[in-house]
């Protein structure tokens, strides 16, 4: 079989997965709630935080993006996978000359595309609100706050969005891996949320590792640190947006992207191992 | 001798049940051959192993032991599925696509060349009689229409072997008759059809050969006529015979050393009776419509 044929099939499966996903009420509801939450941060202008207001809006927006994006990554991927199983569209699909890996990759890409839409919309809304508040602040406080023509580096808002999207990708791939052997939606969602918490707190294990002496405990912690991706790597929001001095180098961003990609590929391949033996 | 469409040899499938390594045998040492250009019926009650066998043929499940080949190629190879079309039981499709978009989508998945897609899609939609409804969303289709569009997607890449899992389940007798006619047309076009069903009346008039499974084992296999005919009895269908004539026939049978086993009125099957009645009403209705238009 030609590799180009494989890519075509993956693209087709991803396309229908995405179309199926954007029609889900859950996605639309979550998107609206996220927009409303990010938008509501403007009401905090009455507290007159000065330049701190922009930082507050940014943190609030990034927090909403991460929180609802994580929920969406796990629930949408679970729903898209189990819908195919329960409705038996997977049966029709896999009875065609389609590899199971192509099916899984298509499902993942469809879900990741959905998350891209979500991330783009939220970062656009956040940027719009930040711009509006920045203009209002500059009008009120004058130009003494401006360092390099603007208080905010909007490119960094999107860079943060991109890194979060990479993180959502890992989460979606892991969810797909759990779904590949799980029999219920609930189990998949619960295990994936545990994984999210572990990955968010993974830096604790890394700190412990740094302070440990050589031995099996150190090897165990190192192993856990490798199995579970470190999500803190993607949370560089503090370094972005405001602080020109601490702006991350392109190579750092590329390294984080590569790190995320490795985990995505690894989880999809693990999902394939389970899915091969699964009764459809 | 041509390669059989399906060759199953000593096929066994066990499913692990529970945590203690208990096994449930779904298919037990099954041996089966389906010849090319044959309509073959896989019969059996629920849980007899029909669907498991079909899934193994389609490469969706791996056999515990034994082999399964499609036109001489191991069925677990993805490439072997290029020559197979499959309609699952009670199919569900993406509801937001139109019938035409759905068939087109599966044509692209099966890598039908771009220049041939439109013709292939139109051709199968016409074959299953869905031309008028092809541009409606799948979500608006009735069960019978879903089965027909499902048949269209299974045929769009022109497979040599078509596998239909309970193709008439939940479909009304008219829809079932239409599907049966499509199956016959496929045979005329040189295709091989494997269908599983427990609606035996429909299978009887359709299949060349059948296999009966029970608890995963092959119970009987052969031509439908060979399996169901009473080898030691013949029936004479007589019309307009008087009581005296009948007594004379009975006496003659006795004189010839035979024995009249039973006398019964020839019957139409309920299925055939229903179709005849509906067909007559349809013709009546069409005539009335035409009359109304003329007025």
Interface residues (C-beta under 8 A of the other chain):
Chain A: X1 X5 X8 X9 X12 X13 X16 X19 X20 X23 X87 X88 X89 X91 X92 X93 X94 X95 X96 X97 X98 X99 X277 X279 X280
Chain B: X15 X55 X58 X60 X61 X62 X78 X79 X81 X82 X84 X86 X88 X90 X91 X92 X93 X94 X96 X105 X106 X108 X109 X110 X111 X150 X153 X157 X163
